[in-house]
């Protein structure tokens, strides 16, 4: 018996280690904005796995993932950049890289993390493994003047694209040589770009303009053609309403050839034909849209709203453009996220301290989970999608 003991111990140890192993494909994080924490969750069984704290000001936090889905990079409003190990449920590293930041992106090859900053205005680039600084791109548009940077996205070719809110510009930074970024500047693109998106194929960068009722479009396949204005005058015939919360264009919906985007300050979702970038419809909705998100198969579009209508979510049929369901999840629905194949949707209900999970076929609530003032929900499949 004694001679078998070492072999048995090795076997039991191997089995125990195997039982502890798991993949990351069904994992994600939820921002708990009031407490500076994130929940690590999984959506196969819709459960919470762990909580990680010490992340600072998460009042406008966003997240990207490493290409192996093991690490989450959290961009805090206080300028914090945090790297979380999802499998070990711990804070791997955290740095304060600026005074006020508004989001970030990860490069196509997964080696670089970029952060867009309000203070000081610009983009800073870090090594994704160590968070060591690699490059600094000040958003200086005139001597001594820096702009807030918004709408930062990754693009094919290890490029980052972003907008300068105060300078009415779009910049494209090529990080082929990470220590020597090559920046192309597009000026006069329209007044006050407030957010932007990149199409899922990485070709078009679209910036929303707060200072006028149009959008700015840059074709990254043909940057020599410059930026052109689309949807000119889409608000010309509507009453101008107070804007309670700026819509988030990165949560746009693409269903086939049509894009569904929130209209600034209006109770409408605009439908755009992406073959010619012209508006073909305007869907009247419950309030001012914040996120307009398509189910992964493009069949449905889910919309949440700004205060005072933020207790409501509406579901639009992408083919008929009709509202098929109005849901009342609770006070302050801040964010929505589909599971990778779209059979479920998670949403955060901040003022009820709850997460809710819905079946997207029946539109029925499946589950509720407790969370402390939850906002953003981010699943790891984003690691393999452009611009997310």
C-alpha positions in Angstrom: 0.0 0.0 0.0 2.8 2.4 0.9 4.3 2.2 -2.6 1.0 3.3 -4.1 0.6 6.2 -1.8 2.7 8.8 -3.8 0.9 7.8 -7.0 -2.6 8.2 -5.3 -1.6 11.6 -3.9 -0.5 12.8 -7.3 -3.7 11.5 -8.8 -5.9 13.2 -6.2 -3.9 16.4 -6.6 -4.3 16.3 -10.4 -8.1 15.8 -10.1 -8.4 18.6 -7.6 -6.5 20.9 -9.9 -8.6 19.9 -12.8 -11.8 20.6 -10.8 -10.6 24.1 -10.2 -9.9 24.8 -13.8 -12.4 26.7 -15.9 -12.6 28.7 -19.1 -13.3 32.4 -19.4 -15.7 32.4 -22.4 -18.8 32.8 -20.3 -17.4 35.3 -17.8 -17.7 39.0 -17.4 -17.6 42.0 -15.0 -20.2 44.3 -13.7 -19.2 47.8 -12.4 -20.4 48.6 -8.9 -20.0 52.4 -9.3 -20.7 53.6 -5.8 -18.2 51.3 -4.0 -15.3 51.2 -6.5 -15.8 47.5 -7.0 -16.5 45.1 -9.8 -18.4 41.8 -9.7 -17.1 38.9 -11.7 -20.0 37.0 -13.1 -20.7 34.1 -15.4 -23.7 33.8 -17.8 -23.9 30.0 -18.3 -25.8 29.7 -15.0 -26.3 33.5 -14.4 -24.3 33.7 -11.2 -21.9 35.9 -9.3 -18.4 34.4 -8.8 -16.4 37.0 -6.9 -16.1 40.7 -6.0 -12.9 42.8 -6.5 -12.4 46.1 -4.8 -9.9 49.0 -4.7 -10.7 50.3 -8.1 -11.3 54.0 -7.3 -13.9 56.2 -9.0 -16.0 54.1 -11.3 -18.7 56.7 -12.0 -18.1 56.4 -15.7 -16.1 53.2 -16.0 -15.6 51.1 -19.0 -13.8 47.8 -19.6 -11.9 45.9 -22.3 -10.4 42.4 -22.2 -7.1 40.7 -23.1 -7.2 38.6 -26.2 -7.1 35.4 -24.0 -10.1 36.7 -22.0 -8.3 36.3 -18.7 -7.7 39.9 -17.8 -10.2 42.8 -17.7 -8.8 46.4 -18.0 -11.0 48.9 -16.1 -10.9 52.6 -17.0 -11.9 54.7 -14.1 -13.1 58.3 -14.1 -10.3 59.3 -11.7 -7.7 58.4 -14.3 -7.2 54.9 -12.8 -6.2 52.0 -15.1 -6.8 48.7 -13.4 -5.9 45.2 -14.6 -8.1 42.4 -13.0 -7.2 38.7 -13.1 -10.7 37.1 -13.7 -9.6 33.5 -12.9 -7.9 34.4 -9.6 -10.5 37.1 -8.8 -7.9 39.7 -7.8 -6.5 43.1 -8.8 -3.4 42.3 -10.7 -2.1 45.9 -11.1 -3.5 49.5 -10.9 -2.0 52.8 -11.9 -3.2 56.4 -11.9 -2.3 57.6 -15.3 -4.2 61.0 -15.5 -6.5 63.3 -13.6 -9.7 62.5 -15.4 -10.3 59.8 -18.0 -13.3 58.7 -20.0 -12.6 55.3 -21.5 -10.1 53.1 -23.4 -9.4 50.5 -26.0 -7.0 47.6 -26.6 -5.0 47.2 -29.8 -5.7 44.6 -32.5 -2.7 42.5 -31.4 -3.6 42.8 -27.7 -0.3 44.2 -26.7 -1.3 47.8 -26.1 -3.9 49.5 -24.0 -4.9 53.1 -24.8 -6.7 55.5 -22.4 -8.5 58.7 -23.5 -8.2 61.6 -21.1 -10.0 64.8 -20.3 -7.3 66.0 -17.9 -4.8 66.4 -19.4 -6.4 66.1 -22.8 -4.9 63.3 -24.8 -4.3 59.6 -25.2 -1.8 57.5 -23.3 -0.6 54.1 -24.4 0.5 51.3 -22.0 1.9 47.8 -22.3 -1.0 45.4 -21.8 1.1 43.0 -19.7 2.9 45.3 -17.3 0.9 48.6 -17.7 4.3 50.3 -18.2 3.9 53.6 -20.3 4.7 53.2 -24.0 3.6 56.4 -25.6 1.8 59.7 -24.9 -0.3 61.6 -27.5 -1.2 65.0 -26.2 -4.4 66.4 -27.8 -2.8 69.8 -28.4 -4.8 71.6 -31.1 -3.3 75.1 -30.5 -0.2 76.3 -28.6 -0.9 75.5 -24.9 -4.4 74.3 -25.6 -5.5 70.7 -25.1 -8.8 69.1 -25.9 -10.8 66.5 -24.0 -10.6 63.2 -25.9 -13.8 61.2 -26.5 -14.9 58.3 -28.7 -11.6 56.3 -28.5 -11.8 53.0 -30.4 -9.4 50.4 -31.7 -9.1 49.9 -35.5 -7.4 47.3 -37.7 -3.7 47.7 -38.2 -3.0 48.5 -34.6 -4.5 51.9 -34.9 -6.6 53.9 -32.4 -9.1 56.5 -33.6 -10.5 59.2 -31.3 -12.3 62.6 -31.4 -11.3 66.0 -29.9 -14.3 67.5 -28.3 -12.9 71.0 -27.9 -11.1 71.1 -31.3 -13.7 69.6 -33.7 -11.2 67.1 -34.9 -10.7 63.3 -35.4 -7.3 61.8 -35.1 -6.0 58.4 -36.2 -2.9 57.1 -34.4 -0.9 54.3 -36.0 0.9 52.3 -33.4 2.8 50.1 -35.9 5.9 51.3 -34.0 4.5 51.7 -30.5 7.2 54.1 -29.3 6.7 56.4 -32.3 3.0 56.8 -33.0 2.1 58.3 -36.4 -0.9 60.6 -36.0 -3.2 61.8 -38.9 -5.4 64.7 -38.0 -8.7 65.6 -39.6 -9.9 69.1 -38.8 -13.2 70.9 -39.1 -15.2 67.7 -38.8 -18.2 69.4 -37.1 -18.9 71.0 -33.8 -18.2 69.3 -30.5 -17.9 65.5 -31.2 -19.2 63.9 -28.0 -18.9 60.2 -28.7 -18.2 57.9 -31.6 -18.3 54.3 -32.8 -16.6 52.1 -35.3 -18.5 49.7 -37.5 -18.0 46.0 -36.6 -15.9 45.4 -39.7 -13.5 48.2 -38.7 -14.1 50.3 -41.8 -16.2 53.4 -40.7 -15.7 55.7 -37.8 -18.8 57.7 -37.0 -18.7 60.6 -34.5 -21.8 62.2 -33.0 -21.8 66.0 -33.0 -23.3 67.8 -30.0 -22.9 71.2 -31.6 -25.0 70.5 -34.7 -27.6 68.1 -36.0 -25.4 65.9 -38.1 -22.7 63.2 -37.7 -19.1 62.9 -39.0 -18.1 59.9 -41.0 -14.5 58.7 -41.7 -13.8 55.8 -44.1 -10.7 54.2 -42.7 -10.2 52.3 -46.0 -9.9 55.6 -47.8 -8.8 58.2 -45.3 -7.5 60.3 -48.2 -11.2 61.2 -48.9 -11.4 63.0 -45.5 -14.4 63.3 -43.2 -17.8 63.8 -44.6 -21.0 65.0 -42.9 -24.0 62.6 -42.8 -27.6 63.1 -41.5 -27.4 66.8 -41.9 -30.5 68.5 -40.4 -32.0 65.4 -38.8 -33.3 67.6 -36.0 -34.3 70.6 -38.0 -38.0 69.9 -37.8 -38.1 68.8 -34.2 -38.5 70.8 -31.0 -35.1 71.1 -29.2 -35.4 69.4 -25.8 -33.0 69.5 -22.9 -30.4 66.8 -23.1 -30.5 64.8 -19.8 -27.8 62.4 -20.7 -25.7 62.1 -23.8 -26.4 58.9 -25.8 -23.7 56.3 -26.1 -22.9 55.7 -29.7 -20.6 52.7 -29.0 -23.8 50.8 -28.0 -25.3 51.3 -31.5 -27.3 48.6 -33.2 -26.4 47.1 -36.6 -29.0 44.8 -38.2 -28.2 43.8 -41.7 -27.5 46.9 -43.7 -29.3 49.2 -41.3 -28.0 51.0 -38.3 -30.2 52.1 -35.3 -28.8 55.0 -33.4 -30.1 57.3 -30.7 -31.1 60.9 -31.6 -29.6 63.5 -29.4 -32.2 64.9 -27.0 -35.1 63.4 -29.0 -37.5 60.6 -28.2 -36.4 58.8 -31.3 -34.2 56.0 -32.7 -32.9 56.8 -36.1 -32.6 54.2 -38.8 -29.7 54.6 -41.2 -29.0 52.8 -44.5 -25.2 52.0 -44.2 -24.9 51.6 -47.9 -25.4 55.4 -48.5 -25.5 56.6 -44.9 -28.9 58.2 -45.3 -31.7 58.2 -42.8 -34.6 56.0 -43.8 -36.8 56.1 -40.7 -37.2 57.5 -37.2 -38.8 55.3 -34.6 -40.7 57.1 -31.8 -39.8 55.7 -28.4 -40.5 56.2 -24.7 -37.9 58.8 -23.9 -34.4 60.0 -24.8 -32.4 56.9 -25.8 -29.0 56.2 -24.2 -28.1 52.7 -25.4 -29.5 51.3 -28.6 -28.3 47.7 -28.9 -28.9 44.9 -31.4 -29.2 41.3 -30.4 -26.2 39.5 -32.0 -28.4 38.0 -34.8 -29.8 41.5 -35.6 -33.4 40.5 -35.1 -34.1 42.8 -32.1 -33.0 46.2 -30.9 -33.2 47.0 -27.2 -33.3 50.6 -26.0 -32.9 52.2 -22.6 -33.5 55.8 -21.7 -32.2 58.9 -19.9 -33.8 60.4 -16.7 -36.7 60.7 -16.0 -37.7 57.8 -18.2 -34.8 55.5 -17.1 -37.1 52.8 -15.5 -38.1 51.6 -18.9 -36.6 49.4 -21.7 -38.2 48.9 -25.1 -37.7 46.2 -27.6 -37.9 47.0 -31.3 -38.4 44.5 -34.1 -35.5 45.2 -36.5 -37.5 44.2 -39.6 -40.7 46.1 -39.1 -39.3 48.9 -36.9 -42.2 48.4 -34.5 -41.9 48.4 -30.7 -42.9 44.8 -29.6 -42.4 45.1 -25.9 -42.1 47.8 -23.2 -40.5 46.5 -20.0 -40.3 48.2 -16.6 -37.2 46.7 -14.9 -37.0 49.4 -12.2 -35.4 52.7 -11.3 -32.3 53.8 -13.3 -31.6 51.1 -15.9 -28.0 52.1 -16.9 -26.6 49.3 -19.1 -27.4 46.3 -21.1 -25.3 43.4 -22.4 -26.3 40.4 -24.6 -24.7 37.0 -24.1 -22.5 36.1 -27.1 -25.2 34.3 -29.0 -28.0 36.5 -27.9 -30.3 34.1 -26.1 -30.2 36.3 -22.9 -29.8 39.9 -22.0 -28.4 41.2 -18.7 -29.3 44.7 -17.5 -28.3 46.8 -14.5 -30.9 48.5 -12.3 -28.8 50.9 -10.3 -31.3 52.3 -7.9 -32.8 48.9 -7.0 -29.3 47.4 -6.5 -30.1 44.6 -8.9 -29.0 42.9 -12.0 -31.7 41.3 -14.2 -31.5 38.6 -16.8 -34.1 38.3 -19.6 -34.9 35.6 -22.2 -34.7 37.4 -25.5 -37.1 35.0 -27.2 -39.9 35.2 -24.6 -38.9 38.6 -23.3 -39.5 37.3 -19.8 -37.3 37.9 -16.8 -35.3 34.8 -15.8 -33.4 35.9 -12.8 -32.3 38.7 -10.5 -29.0 39.1 -8.8 -27.9 41.6 -6.1 -25.3 44.2 -6.9 -24.3 47.5 -5.3 -25.3 50.4 -7.6 -24.5 48.5 -10.8 -23.8 50.2 -14.0 -21.7 48.8 -16.9 -21.9 45.1 -17.8 -19.1 43.7 -20.0 -18.8 40.0 -21.1 -15.5 38.6 -22.3 -16.6 37.9 -25.9 -15.8 41.6 -26.4 -12.2 40.6 -26.5 -12.7 39.4 -30.1 -14.8 42.2 -31.5 -13.6 45.4 -33.1 -14.4 48.6 -31.2 -15.6 47.0 -27.9 
